[in-house]
Amino acid sequence: MPTDAPLDLLPDAPALPSAASGQPTVGLLLDVDGPVASPVTRTVPAGIIADLLTLAAAGWPVVFNTGRSDAFIREQVMAPMMAAGIPVGVTFHAVCEKGATWFSFTADGAGEVFVDRDLALPVSFADDVRDLVEEKYADLMFFDETKLAMVSVEQLLTATNADYLVGQQGFDDDAMDILHSHDMGASRLDREEPDSNGHIDYRVDPTIISTDIESVRTGKDVGAERALTLVAPFMDPPRAWRTVGDSRTDYAMADYLHEQGFDVAHVDVRPADGVPAKPYEVITEGALIHEEAGAAFLARCVASLG
């Protein structure tokens, strides 16, 4: 069962290792929806599973940094990896719900799931959102019961993405109204609704297949910091990292690592949304997008092993 994270499991991010550390040269910090799992099928191609196993066996630390729940990672990522065969001694890490929950897994399965309760939304709010979905949007989306900290809804596989995106706007507006009724200050893109004290502590974050309602203290940068603390007990974090994502918010992974002095490049698997100017390299895979772009990048990483 998930547990609150004890303070001694939340150390400061480790210091930048020396160049002569002799540790693996590249770490992978991966968003899941888009670059790893198909946003259409929500499953991970076998080729990506195989390449991640190869890279991990070669000593590359692999950390998933996602808004998805631990349950999704166990079912769609860990299970096929175990079926393919996780090498003895290899540990994968998953930072879920944008830094609010996390766990690690090996060939023996998943370890304990930890939750930062300070980042969790009130149960009463989640109940109201569940009711909203059932009453108005059940033909387009479902309430994600697996989330432990944030509140999320997701497009049904039976709904078209075009129809979902139309309905999503209405849902997000209704969710903002529910937040206001709970006196929970929130923002959605350019819309801001402070609480009675003038604070905004929550964020409504729409994606192409979902909406996450979360603490403003979560984010892919939080996940990146958490990733370093998970890797540190196993090895000195490598100087070089490659972050991979499909949304503009995923750049926060590379932003954080760059600010900490690491050598980082970001792989954008949906560059049509706009590639921002960054002080580090941004990699794209030509006309490929989503998991096809992720697969192409990982295949090149495997080829670099020689």
PLY file of the C-alpha trace (Angstrom):
ply
format ascii 1.0
element vertex 306
property float x
property float y
property float z
element edge 305
property int vertex1
property int vertex2
end_header
0.00 0.00 0.00
1.19 3.57 -0.64
2.71 5.26 2.36
3.61 8.79 3.31
7.23 9.50 2.48
9.45 9.64 5.57
11.68 12.66 5.67
14.86 10.60 5.39
13.75 9.43 1.96
13.61 12.99 0.69
17.25 14.14 0.75
18.53 17.16 -1.11
19.49 16.45 -4.72
23.04 15.05 -4.82
25.94 17.24 -5.84
27.22 17.18 -9.40
29.62 14.21 -9.73
33.18 14.69 -10.91
34.00 14.07 -14.54
36.34 11.25 -13.54
33.71 9.33 -11.58
33.78 6.43 -14.02
30.00 6.08 -13.83
27.68 5.63 -16.83
27.88 8.54 -19.21
24.18 9.09 -19.98
21.03 9.08 -17.90
17.52 8.92 -19.34
14.64 10.91 -17.87
11.49 9.98 -19.78
7.98 11.31 -19.92
5.68 8.33 -20.56
2.62 9.48 -22.55
3.85 10.31 -26.03
7.52 9.35 -26.15
7.12 5.90 -24.54
3.42 4.98 -24.50
1.20 5.66 -27.48
-1.34 8.41 -26.74
-3.77 6.46 -28.93
-3.49 2.92 -27.53
-1.89 3.86 -24.14
0.49 0.91 -24.58
4.27 0.73 -25.03
5.71 -0.76 -28.24
7.81 -3.90 -27.75
10.80 -2.23 -29.44
10.89 0.53 -26.84
10.70 -2.02 -24.03
13.61 -3.96 -25.54
15.77 -0.87 -26.03
15.17 0.41 -22.51
16.20 -2.98 -21.12
19.35 -2.93 -23.25
20.32 0.57 -22.13
19.64 -0.18 -18.47
21.70 -3.38 -18.70
24.55 -1.26 -20.12
24.48 0.86 -16.98
22.35 3.81 -18.11
20.05 4.97 -15.30
16.46 5.02 -16.60
13.86 7.09 -14.76
10.27 7.64 -15.86
9.05 11.15 -14.99
5.34 11.25 -15.65
1.96 12.60 -14.68
0.71 9.01 -14.83
-0.07 6.99 -11.72
2.10 4.25 -10.29
-0.61 1.77 -11.32
-0.28 2.79 -14.98
3.50 2.39 -14.88
3.21 -1.03 -13.25
0.70 -2.22 -15.85
1.96 -0.63 -19.06
5.71 -0.35 -18.46
6.88 -2.65 -15.67
4.76 -5.68 -16.62
6.01 -5.89 -20.24
9.57 -5.29 -19.04
9.28 -8.16 -16.58
7.78 -10.35 -19.28
10.70 -9.54 -21.57
13.17 -10.09 -18.74
14.66 -7.38 -16.54
18.35 -8.22 -16.02
19.44 -9.11 -12.50
20.87 -6.09 -10.74
18.99 -3.51 -12.86
16.68 -1.08 -11.08
14.25 1.22 -12.84
12.71 4.26 -11.12
9.34 5.92 -11.68
8.42 9.41 -10.49
4.66 9.65 -10.94
1.99 12.35 -10.70
4.63 14.99 -11.52
6.70 14.32 -8.44
3.96 13.57 -5.91
4.45 9.77 -5.87
7.36 7.48 -6.69
8.63 3.90 -6.58
11.32 1.65 -8.02
11.13 -1.77 -9.64
13.40 -4.68 -10.53
13.06 -8.20 -11.91
11.31 -9.02 -8.61
8.57 -6.42 -9.20
7.62 -3.09 -7.68
8.91 -1.72 -4.44
6.95 0.43 -2.01
5.02 3.39 -3.42
5.62 6.65 -1.58
3.29 9.65 -1.58
4.02 13.25 -0.65
0.75 13.96 1.16
1.47 17.69 1.18
0.90 17.63 -2.59
-2.35 15.65 -2.50
-5.70 17.29 -3.31
-8.63 17.03 -0.85
-10.76 13.91 -1.13
-13.94 16.02 -1.08
-12.79 17.85 -4.20
-11.99 14.58 -5.97
-15.45 13.29 -5.11
-17.06 16.33 -6.72
-15.00 15.90 -9.89
-15.95 12.23 -10.08
-19.62 13.22 -9.84
-19.13 15.86 -12.55
-17.70 13.30 -14.96
-20.51 10.83 -14.31
-23.20 13.47 -14.75
-21.92 15.41 -17.79
-18.93 13.85 -19.51
-19.22 10.06 -19.20
-19.38 9.65 -22.99
-16.00 11.35 -23.45
-13.81 10.70 -20.44
-13.30 8.69 -17.27
-12.20 9.64 -13.77
-8.77 8.13 -13.05
-9.24 6.17 -9.83
-5.56 5.21 -9.68
-4.25 8.67 -8.84
-3.04 9.07 -5.25
-2.30 12.81 -5.14
-3.65 14.66 -8.18
-7.13 14.46 -9.70
-7.25 13.43 -13.35
-9.66 12.61 -16.12
-8.76 10.94 -19.42
-10.25 10.46 -22.85
-12.12 7.20 -23.34
-10.68 4.95 -26.03
-14.19 4.83 -27.51
-14.30 8.62 -27.98
-12.61 10.47 -30.82
-9.88 12.88 -29.86
-11.65 15.69 -31.71
-14.83 15.18 -29.68
-12.83 14.85 -26.48
-10.96 18.09 -27.00
-14.24 19.96 -27.53
-15.67 18.50 -24.33
-12.44 19.05 -22.45
-12.86 22.81 -22.53
-16.26 22.51 -20.85
-14.93 20.07 -18.28
-11.98 22.30 -17.43
-14.28 25.28 -16.94
-16.52 23.22 -14.68
-13.50 21.98 -12.74
-12.39 25.56 -12.18
-15.86 26.33 -10.82
-15.62 23.38 -8.40
-12.21 24.55 -7.23
-13.71 27.99 -6.59
-16.57 26.42 -4.61
-13.98 24.72 -2.37
-12.09 28.02 -2.00
-9.12 26.43 -3.75
-7.34 29.09 -5.79
-6.40 27.75 -9.21
-5.22 28.61 -12.69
-5.82 27.15 -16.13
-3.56 28.58 -18.82
-4.35 32.33 -18.74
-7.34 32.05 -16.41
-6.70 32.65 -12.72
-9.15 32.28 -9.83
-7.41 33.06 -6.49
-8.81 31.76 -3.21
-10.26 34.05 -0.53
-6.72 34.89 0.62
-5.59 35.80 -2.87
-3.53 32.61 -3.32
-3.33 30.20 -6.24
-2.22 26.80 -4.98
-3.60 24.53 -7.73
-3.34 24.14 -11.48
-5.72 22.75 -14.12
-3.38 21.29 -16.75
-4.98 20.06 -20.02
-3.11 17.66 -22.32
-4.17 16.14 -25.64
-5.86 13.17 -23.92
-6.42 14.25 -20.30
-6.72 16.98 -17.72
-4.69 16.90 -14.51
-5.70 18.99 -11.51
-2.70 19.31 -9.26
-0.74 21.30 -6.74
1.29 24.10 -8.29
4.24 22.65 -6.36
4.32 19.61 -8.64
5.96 19.60 -12.04
8.48 17.89 -14.26
11.26 19.85 -12.57
10.16 18.41 -9.22
10.21 14.99 -10.86
13.73 15.60 -12.16
15.00 16.49 -8.71
13.28 13.43 -7.28
14.86 11.32 -10.00
18.35 12.29 -8.88
17.58 11.32 -5.30
16.35 7.91 -6.49
19.42 7.24 -8.64
21.94 8.43 -6.05
21.85 5.34 -3.75
22.73 3.14 -6.74
25.37 5.26 -8.49
26.73 8.76 -8.83
24.32 10.43 -11.27
26.03 10.73 -14.67
27.08 14.13 -15.92
25.13 13.70 -19.17
21.33 13.33 -19.34
18.77 13.11 -22.10
15.24 14.15 -21.22
12.37 13.13 -23.50
8.86 14.58 -23.65
5.97 15.62 -25.86
4.73 18.84 -24.25
6.18 22.26 -23.46
6.00 21.52 -19.72
8.37 18.57 -20.23
11.18 21.03 -20.93
11.22 21.69 -17.17
13.13 18.41 -16.77
16.00 19.66 -18.89
15.74 23.17 -17.42
16.30 21.78 -13.93
19.22 19.55 -14.89
20.85 22.37 -16.85
20.51 24.71 -13.88
22.22 22.11 -11.69
25.19 22.02 -14.07
24.52 18.74 -15.84
25.16 18.26 -19.57
21.61 17.88 -20.87
19.78 17.71 -24.18
16.01 17.49 -24.54
14.27 15.25 -27.08
10.98 16.81 -28.21
8.68 14.22 -29.80
5.97 16.76 -30.66
7.90 19.81 -31.90
4.96 21.13 -33.92
3.68 22.67 -30.68
6.67 25.00 -30.83
10.29 24.56 -29.81
11.32 27.21 -27.29
14.76 28.80 -27.30
16.89 26.97 -24.72
20.51 27.13 -23.57
20.89 23.40 -24.27
20.44 21.22 -27.34
16.91 20.27 -28.44
16.70 17.08 -30.49
13.86 16.11 -32.82
13.39 13.00 -34.94
12.46 14.51 -38.30
8.81 13.97 -39.19
8.34 11.27 -36.53
6.21 12.11 -33.48
5.10 10.50 -30.22
6.22 6.93 -29.57
7.65 6.58 -33.09
10.02 9.46 -32.38
10.77 8.03 -28.94
11.56 4.66 -30.50
13.88 6.23 -33.08
15.79 8.12 -30.40
16.17 5.07 -28.16
17.30 2.95 -31.10
20.07 5.48 -31.76
21.05 5.32 -28.09
21.34 1.53 -28.33
23.38 1.84 -31.53
25.79 4.18 -29.69
26.70 1.37 -27.30
28.74 -0.19 -30.10
0 1
1 2
2 3
3 4
4 5
5 6
6 7
7 8
8 9
9 10
10 11
11 12
12 13
13 14
14 15
15 16
16 17
17 18
18 19
19 20
20 21
21 22
22 23
23 24
24 25
25 26
26 27
27 28
28 29
29 30
30 31
31 32
32 33
33 34
34 35
35 36
36 37
37 38
38 39
39 40
40 41
41 42
42 43
43 44
44 45
45 46
46 47
47 48
48 49
49 50
50 51
51 52
52 53
53 54
54 55
55 56
56 57
57 58
58 59
59 60
60 61
61 62
62 63
63 64
64 65
65 66
66 67
67 68
68 69
69 70
70 71
71 72
72 73
73 74
74 75
75 76
76 77
77 78
78 79
79 80
80 81
81 82
82 83
83 84
84 85
85 86
86 87
87 88
88 89
89 90
90 91
91 92
92 93
93 94
94 95
95 96
96 97
97 98
98 99
99 100
100 101
101 102
102 103
103 104
104 105
105 106
106 107
107 108
108 109
109 110
110 111
111 112
112 113
113 114
114 115
115 116
116 117
117 118
118 119
119 120
120 121
121 122
122 123
123 124
124 125
125 126
126 127
127 128
128 129
129 130
130 131
131 132
132 133
133 134
134 135
135 136
136 137
137 138
138 139
139 140
140 141
141 142
142 143
143 144
144 145
145 146
146 147
147 148
148 149
149 150
150 151
151 152
152 153
153 154
154 155
155 156
156 157
157 158
158 159
159 160
160 161
161 162
162 163
163 164
164 165
165 166
166 167
167 168
168 169
169 170
170 171
171 172
172 173
173 174
174 175
175 176
176 177
177 178
178 179
179 180
180 181
181 182
182 183
183 184
184 185
185 186
186 187
187 188
188 189
189 190
190 191
191 192
192 193
193 194
194 195
195 196
196 197
197 198
198 199
199 200
200 201
201 202
202 203
203 204
204 205
205 206
206 207
207 208
208 209
209 210
210 211
211 212
212 213
213 214
214 215
215 216
216 217
217 218
218 219
219 220
220 221
221 222
222 223
223 224
224 225
225 226
226 227
227 228
228 229
229 230
230 231
231 232
232 233
233 234
234 235
235 236
236 237
237 238
238 239
239 240
240 241
241 242
242 243
243 244
244 245
245 246
246 247
247 248
248 249
249 250
250 251
251 252
252 253
253 254
254 255
255 256
256 257
257 258
258 259
259 260
260 261
261 262
262 263
263 264
264 265
265 266
266 267
267 268
268 269
269 270
270 271
271 272
272 273
273 274
274 275
275 276
276 277
277 278
278 279
279 280
280 281
281 282
282 283
283 284
284 285
285 286
286 287
287 288
288 289
289 290
290 291
291 292
292 293
293 294
294 295
295 296
296 297
297 298
298 299
299 300
300 301
301 302
302 303
303 304
304 305
